[in-house]
Amino acid sequence: MIAVVGAIFTSSIQLVGVQRLLLMLPLCLSIAVIYKTVRTDQVSEVPKAALVLWVTIVVGMCAVGGGLWLLFQLMV
């Protein structure tokens, strides 16, 4: 049993294509929730503010990634 649990941490998982992009979503959501929880005055404002920040982070990161990809295509 311990060997099976240890294999989770010692063997890598192959992620291809869109799987890498999908792993960004929960990471950005957790960052947005924690940031807005610390910054807002009322707890009732946290869900909406975190959702707006989450969308902003994801769109911004996709725009930066697209811009870097375009720059790479122009240079190669």
N, CA, C and O atoms as CSV, one atom per row, in Angstrom:
chain,resi,resn,atom,element,x,y,z
A,1,MET,N,N,0.826,-1.200,0.000
A,1,MET,CA,C,0.000,0.000,0.000
A,1,MET,C,C,0.863,1.253,0.000
A,1,MET,O,O,0.579,2.211,-0.719
A,2,ILE,N,N,1.919,1.242,0.810
A,2,ILE,CA,C,2.792,2.411,0.880
A,2,ILE,C,C,3.512,2.625,-0.446
A,2,ILE,O,O,3.738,3.766,-0.850
A,3,ALA,N,N,3.875,1.532,-1.129
A,3,ALA,CA,C,4.549,1.653,-2.422
A,3,ALA,C,C,3.642,2.291,-3.463
A,3,ALA,O,O,4.106,3.053,-4.312
A,4,VAL,N,N,2.358,1.984,-3.403
A,4,VAL,CA,C,1.410,2.564,-4.356
A,4,VAL,C,C,1.277,4.058,-4.115
A,4,VAL,O,O,1.271,4.839,-5.065
A,5,VAL,N,N,1.174,4.456,-2.883
A,5,VAL,CA,C,1.074,5.880,-2.551
A,5,VAL,C,C,2.374,6.586,-2.905
A,5,VAL,O,O,2.346,7.717,-3.391
A,6,GLY,N,N,3.509,5.946,-2.673
A,6,GLY,CA,C,4.798,6.541,-3.017
A,6,GLY,C,C,4.974,6.701,-4.507
A,6,GLY,O,O,5.658,7.624,-4.950
A,7,ALA,N,N,4.367,5.816,-5.302
A,7,ALA,CA,C,4.477,5.899,-6.762
A,7,ALA,C,C,3.780,7.148,-7.301
A,7,ALA,O,O,4.143,7.650,-8.365
A,8,ILE,N,N,2.801,7.640,-6.587
A,8,ILE,CA,C,2.120,8.862,-7.021
A,8,ILE,C,C,3.099,10.029,-7.055
A,8,ILE,O,O,3.016,10.882,-7.938
A,9,PHE,N,N,4.019,10.073,-6.108
A,9,PHE,CA,C,4.945,11.186,-6.002
A,9,PHE,C,C,6.245,10.966,-6.756
A,9,PHE,O,O,6.990,11.920,-6.979
A,10,THR,N,N,6.536,9.734,-7.155
A,10,THR,CA,C,7.802,9.472,-7.826
A,10,THR,C,C,7.670,9.309,-9.334
A,10,THR,O,O,8.661,9.472,-10.046
A,11,SER,N,N,6.497,8.997,-9.840
A,11,SER,CA,C,6.322,8.854,-11.288
A,11,SER,C,C,5.548,10.053,-11.824
A,11,SER,O,O,4.603,10.532,-11.197
A,12,SER,N,N,5.961,10.522,-12.984
A,12,SER,CA,C,5.328,11.705,-13.552
A,12,SER,C,C,4.089,11.334,-14.356
A,12,SER,O,O,3.957,10.212,-14.846
A,13,ILE,N,N,3.208,12.280,-14.479
A,13,ILE,CA,C,1.995,12.123,-15.267
A,13,ILE,C,C,2.211,12.869,-16.574
A,13,ILE,O,O,2.637,14.024,-16.568
A,14,GLN,N,N,1.924,12.229,-17.678
A,14,GLN,CA,C,2.087,12.851,-18.985
A,14,GLN,C,C,0.868,13.724,-19.285
A,14,GLN,O,O,-0.256,13.228,-19.364
A,15,LEU,N,N,1.097,15.009,-19.448
A,15,LEU,CA,C,0.033,15.942,-19.792
A,15,LEU,C,C,0.325,16.503,-21.177
A,15,LEU,O,O,1.424,16.990,-21.439
A,16,VAL,N,N,-0.649,16.433,-22.048
A,16,VAL,CA,C,-0.457,16.918,-23.408
A,16,VAL,C,C,-1.590,17.858,-23.783
A,16,VAL,O,O,-2.703,17.764,-23.267
A,17,GLY,N,N,-1.277,18.759,-24.686
A,17,GLY,CA,C,-2.287,19.632,-25.273
A,17,GLY,C,C,-3.024,20.493,-24.269
A,17,GLY,O,O,-2.420,21.227,-23.487
A,18,VAL,N,N,-4.330,20.389,-24.307
A,18,VAL,CA,C,-5.196,21.262,-23.515
A,18,VAL,C,C,-5.169,20.902,-22.030
A,18,VAL,O,O,-5.602,21.704,-21.202
A,19,GLN,N,N,-4.676,19.730,-21.678
A,19,GLN,CA,C,-4.613,19.336,-20.268
A,19,GLN,C,C,-3.758,20.299,-19.459
A,19,GLN,O,O,-4.074,20.596,-18.306
A,20,ARG,N,N,-2.680,20.785,-20.055
A,20,ARG,CA,C,-1.827,21.751,-19.356
A,20,ARG,C,C,-2.575,23.050,-19.093
A,20,ARG,O,O,-2.446,23.649,-18.026
A,21,LEU,N,N,-3.356,23.476,-20.075
A,21,LEU,CA,C,-4.128,24.705,-19.921
A,21,LEU,C,C,-5.222,24.548,-18.864
A,21,LEU,O,O,-5.507,25.483,-18.116
A,22,LEU,N,N,-5.825,23.378,-18.808
A,22,LEU,CA,C,-6.890,23.152,-17.835
A,22,LEU,C,C,-6.378,23.132,-16.400
A,22,LEU,O,O,-7.129,23.446,-15.477
A,23,LEU,N,N,-5.110,22.767,-16.192
A,23,LEU,CA,C,-4.550,22.799,-14.844
A,23,LEU,C,C,-4.357,24.220,-14.330
A,23,LEU,O,O,-4.237,24.433,-13.123
A,24,MET,N,N,-4.328,25.194,-15.243
A,24,MET,CA,C,-4.180,26.587,-14.846
A,24,MET,C,C,-5.451,27.114,-14.174
A,24,MET,O,O,-5.375,28.001,-13.324
A,25,LEU,N,N,-6.606,26.584,-14.543
A,25,LEU,CA,C,-7.878,27.119,-14.045
A,25,LEU,C,C,-8.042,27.003,-12.525
A,25,LEU,O,O,-8.347,28.012,-11.889
A,26,PRO,N,N,-7.856,25.823,-11.904
A,26,PRO,CA,C,-8.013,25.781,-10.440
A,26,PRO,C,C,-6.928,26.561,-9.705
A,26,PRO,O,O,-7.169,27.089,-8.620
A,27,LEU,N,N,-5.741,26.634,-10.287
A,27,LEU,CA,C,-4.675,27.422,-9.663
A,27,LEU,C,C,-5.051,28.901,-9.634
A,27,LEU,O,O,-4.913,29.555,-8.600
A,28,CYS,N,N,-5.518,29.423,-10.748
A,28,CYS,CA,C,-5.940,30.827,-10.803
A,28,CYS,C,C,-7.143,31.087,-9.912
A,28,CYS,O,O,-7.239,32.149,-9.296
A,29,LEU,N,N,-8.058,30.134,-9.836
A,29,LEU,CA,C,-9.225,30.308,-8.972
A,29,LEU,C,C,-8.833,30.366,-7.507
A,29,LEU,O,O,-9.359,31.189,-6.756
A,30,SER,N,N,-7.919,29.507,-7.092
A,30,SER,CA,C,-7.498,29.535,-5.687
A,30,SER,C,C,-6.768,30.826,-5.359
A,30,SER,O,O,-6.943,31.374,-4.271
A,31,ILE,N,N,-5.956,31.317,-6.276
A,31,ILE,CA,C,-5.267,32.593,-6.052
A,31,ILE,C,C,-6.283,33.727,-5.951
A,31,ILE,O,O,-6.165,34.585,-5.076
A,32,ALA,N,N,-7.275,33.740,-6.834
A,32,ALA,CA,C,-8.284,34.800,-6.820
A,32,ALA,C,C,-9.113,34.774,-5.541
A,32,ALA,O,O,-9.389,35.828,-4.968
A,33,VAL,N,N,-9.512,33.596,-5.087
A,33,VAL,CA,C,-10.326,33.494,-3.865
A,33,VAL,C,C,-9.526,33.956,-2.651
A,33,VAL,O,O,-10.037,34.708,-1.822
A,34,ILE,N,N,-8.295,33.517,-2.543
A,34,ILE,CA,C,-7.478,33.909,-1.388
A,34,ILE,C,C,-7.210,35.406,-1.408
A,34,ILE,O,O,-7.311,36.065,-0.373
A,35,TYR,N,N,-6.871,35.949,-2.563
A,35,TYR,CA,C,-6.581,37.383,-2.664
A,35,TYR,C,C,-7.805,38.225,-2.307
A,35,TYR,O,O,-7.709,39.183,-1.540
A,36,LYS,N,N,-8.947,37.861,-2.868
A,36,LYS,CA,C,-10.151,38.650,-2.600
A,36,LYS,C,C,-10.668,38.445,-1.178
A,36,LYS,O,O,-11.293,39.349,-0.624
A,37,THR,N,N,-10.427,37.297,-0.581
A,37,THR,CA,C,-10.813,37.088,0.812
A,37,THR,C,C,-10.036,38.015,1.727
A,37,THR,O,O,-10.582,38.536,2.699
A,38,VAL,N,N,-8.776,38.221,1.424
A,38,VAL,CA,C,-7.942,39.110,2.237
A,38,VAL,C,C,-8.289,40.571,1.986
A,38,VAL,O,O,-8.263,41.378,2.916
A,39,ARG,N,N,-8.613,40.925,0.744
A,39,ARG,CA,C,-8.784,42.330,0.368
A,39,ARG,C,C,-10.180,42.912,0.544
A,39,ARG,O,O,-10.312,44.131,0.662
A,40,THR,N,N,-11.226,42.093,0.568
A,40,THR,CA,C,-12.577,42.654,0.663
A,40,THR,C,C,-12.979,42.853,2.123
A,40,THR,O,O,-12.510,42.155,3.022
A,41,ASP,N,N,-13.861,43.828,2.325
A,41,ASP,CA,C,-14.316,44.146,3.681
A,41,ASP,C,C,-15.447,43.231,4.141
A,41,ASP,O,O,-15.518,42.867,5.314
A,42,GLN,N,N,-16.323,42.864,3.222
A,42,GLN,CA,C,-17.452,42.013,3.580
A,42,GLN,C,C,-17.319,40.661,2.886
A,42,GLN,O,O,-16.939,40.585,1.718
A,43,VAL,N,N,-17.630,39.615,3.608
A,43,VAL,CA,C,-17.500,38.258,3.081
A,43,VAL,C,C,-18.474,38.012,1.935
A,43,VAL,O,O,-18.188,37.210,1.046
A,44,SER,N,N,-19.608,38.682,1.941
A,44,SER,CA,C,-20.597,38.465,0.881
A,44,SER,C,C,-20.109,38.954,-0.479
A,44,SER,O,O,-20.661,38.543,-1.500
A,45,GLU,N,N,-19.107,39.806,-0.527
A,45,GLU,CA,C,-18.564,40.314,-1.783
A,45,GLU,C,C,-17.531,39.377,-2.403
A,45,GLU,O,O,-17.180,39.536,-3.572
A,46,VAL,N,N,-17.048,38.419,-1.649
A,46,VAL,CA,C,-15.936,37.574,-2.093
A,46,VAL,C,C,-16.265,36.743,-3.332
A,46,VAL,O,O,-15.455,36.743,-4.259
A,47,PRO,N,N,-17.397,36.032,-3.418
A,47,PRO,CA,C,-17.615,35.183,-4.604
A,47,PRO,C,C,-17.614,35.950,-5.925
A,47,PRO,O,O,-16.959,35.536,-6.882
A,48,LYS,N,N,-18.338,37.055,-5.980
A,48,LYS,CA,C,-18.403,37.824,-7.229
A,48,LYS,C,C,-17.050,38.438,-7.559
A,48,LYS,O,O,-16.612,38.385,-8.707
A,49,ALA,N,N,-16.393,39.013,-6.579
A,49,ALA,CA,C,-15.093,39.636,-6.816
A,49,ALA,C,C,-14.046,38.602,-7.220
A,49,ALA,O,O,-13.209,38.867,-8.084
A,50,ALA,N,N,-14.090,37.429,-6.600
A,50,ALA,CA,C,-13.135,36.374,-6.947
A,50,ALA,C,C,-13.393,35.849,-8.354
A,50,ALA,O,O,-12.448,35.550,-9.084
A,51,LEU,N,N,-14.653,35.733,-8.740
A,51,LEU,CA,C,-14.970,35.270,-10.089
A,51,LEU,C,C,-14.479,36.267,-11.144
A,51,LEU,O,O,-13.915,35.871,-12.164
A,52,VAL,N,N,-14.696,37.553,-10.894
A,52,VAL,CA,C,-14.220,38.581,-11.831
A,52,VAL,C,C,-12.699,38.558,-11.921
A,52,VAL,O,O,-12.146,38.638,-13.018
A,53,LEU,N,N,-12.023,38.450,-10.794
A,53,LEU,CA,C,-10.565,38.396,-10.799
A,53,LEU,C,C,-10.074,37.131,-11.484
A,53,LEU,O,O,-9.081,37.177,-12.211
A,54,TRP,N,N,-10.742,36.003,-11.271
A,54,TRP,CA,C,-10.359,34.740,-11.899
A,54,TRP,C,C,-10.424,34.837,-13.423
A,54,TRP,O,O,-9.499,34.430,-14.125
A,55,VAL,N,N,-11.529,35.382,-13.918
A,55,VAL,CA,C,-11.677,35.548,-15.368
A,55,VAL,C,C,-10.607,36.499,-15.899
A,55,VAL,O,O,-10.043,36.260,-16.967
A,56,THR,N,N,-10.328,37.563,-15.171
A,56,THR,CA,C,-9.311,38.510,-15.592
A,56,THR,C,C,-7.931,37.862,-15.661
A,56,THR,O,O,-7.186,38.085,-16.615
A,57,ILE,N,N,-7.591,37.068,-14.664
A,57,ILE,CA,C,-6.292,36.391,-14.651
A,57,ILE,C,C,-6.189,35.407,-15.808
A,57,ILE,O,O,-5.177,35.378,-16.507
A,58,VAL,N,N,-7.224,34.602,-16.017
A,58,VAL,CA,C,-7.186,33.589,-17.076
A,58,VAL,C,C,-7.105,34.244,-18.455
A,58,VAL,O,O,-6.304,33.827,-19.291
A,59,VAL,N,N,-7.920,35.255,-18.693
A,59,VAL,CA,C,-7.884,35.950,-19.988
A,59,VAL,C,C,-6.540,36.636,-20.188
A,59,VAL,O,O,-5.981,36.606,-21.284
A,60,GLY,N,N,-6.024,37.250,-19.137
A,60,GLY,CA,C,-4.719,37.902,-19.240
A,60,GLY,C,C,-3.594,36.922,-19.535
A,60,GLY,O,O,-2.718,37.200,-20.354
A,61,MET,N,N,-3.619,35.778,-18.867
A,61,MET,CA,C,-2.574,34.787,-19.111
A,61,MET,C,C,-2.690,34.196,-20.517
A,61,MET,O,O,-1.674,33.931,-21.160
A,62,CYS,N,N,-3.902,33.991,-20.994
A,62,CYS,CA,C,-4.078,33.497,-22.366
A,62,CYS,C,C,-3.627,34.545,-23.385
A,62,CYS,O,O,-3.045,34.196,-24.412
A,63,ALA,N,N,-3.889,35.816,-23.112
A,63,ALA,CA,C,-3.451,36.876,-24.015
A,63,ALA,C,C,-1.922,36.971,-24.052
A,63,ALA,O,O,-1.331,37.119,-25.123
A,64,VAL,N,N,-1.296,36.888,-22.899
A,64,VAL,CA,C,0.167,36.908,-22.856
A,64,VAL,C,C,0.734,35.690,-23.575
A,64,VAL,O,O,1.693,35.813,-24.337
A,65,GLY,N,N,0.157,34.522,-23.343
A,65,GLY,CA,C,0.614,33.317,-24.034
A,65,GLY,C,C,0.435,33.419,-25.534
A,65,GLY,O,O,1.327,33.031,-26.289
A,66,GLY,N,N,-0.695,33.930,-25.978
A,66,GLY,CA,C,-0.929,34.115,-27.409
A,66,GLY,C,C,0.025,35.125,-28.023
A,66,GLY,O,O,0.512,34.942,-29.139
A,67,GLY,N,N,0.284,36.195,-27.279
A,67,GLY,CA,C,1.230,37.197,-27.762
A,67,GLY,C,C,2.640,36.648,-27.880
A,67,GLY,O,O,3.336,36.928,-28.856
A,68,LEU,N,N,3.066,35.876,-26.901
A,68,LEU,CA,C,4.396,35.258,-26.966
A,68,LEU,C,C,4.482,34.231,-28.086
A,68,LEU,O,O,5.512,34.119,-28.750
A,69,TRP,N,N,3.397,33.476,-28.300
A,69,TRP,CA,C,3.381,32.514,-29.396
A,69,TRP,C,C,3.483,33.236,-30.739
A,69,TRP,O,O,4.215,32.797,-31.625
A,70,LEU,N,N,2.749,34.345,-30.893
A,70,LEU,CA,C,2.802,35.130,-32.125
A,70,LEU,C,C,4.190,35.708,-32.350
A,70,LEU,O,O,4.696,35.694,-33.472
A,71,LEU,N,N,4.805,36.212,-31.297
A,71,LEU,CA,C,6.156,36.738,-31.397
A,71,LEU,C,C,7.136,35.637,-31.806
A,71,LEU,O,O,8.032,35.866,-32.619
A,72,PHE,N,N,6.965,34.463,-31.249
A,72,PHE,CA,C,7.819,33.334,-31.605
A,72,PHE,C,C,7.643,32.962,-33.074
A,72,PHE,O,O,8.622,32.690,-33.769
A,73,GLN,N,N,6.392,32.950,-33.547
A,73,GLN,CA,C,6.137,32.615,-34.938
A,73,GLN,C,C,6.740,33.635,-35.887
A,73,GLN,O,O,7.200,33.277,-36.971
A,74,LEU,N,N,6.744,34.893,-35.495
A,74,LEU,CA,C,7.316,35.940,-36.341
A,74,LEU,C,C,8.847,35.862,-36.370
A,74,LEU,O,O,9.467,36.197,-37.380
A,75,MET,N,N,9.438,35.432,-35.294
A,75,MET,CA,C,10.896,35.398,-35.226
A,75,MET,C,C,11.490,34.142,-35.838
A,75,MET,O,O,12.655,34.149,-36.236
A,76,VAL,N,N,10.724,33.068,-35.924
A,76,VAL,CA,C,11.261,31.796,-36.454
A,76,VAL,C,C,10.937,31.627,-37.905
A,76,VAL,O,O,11.310,30.620,-38.507
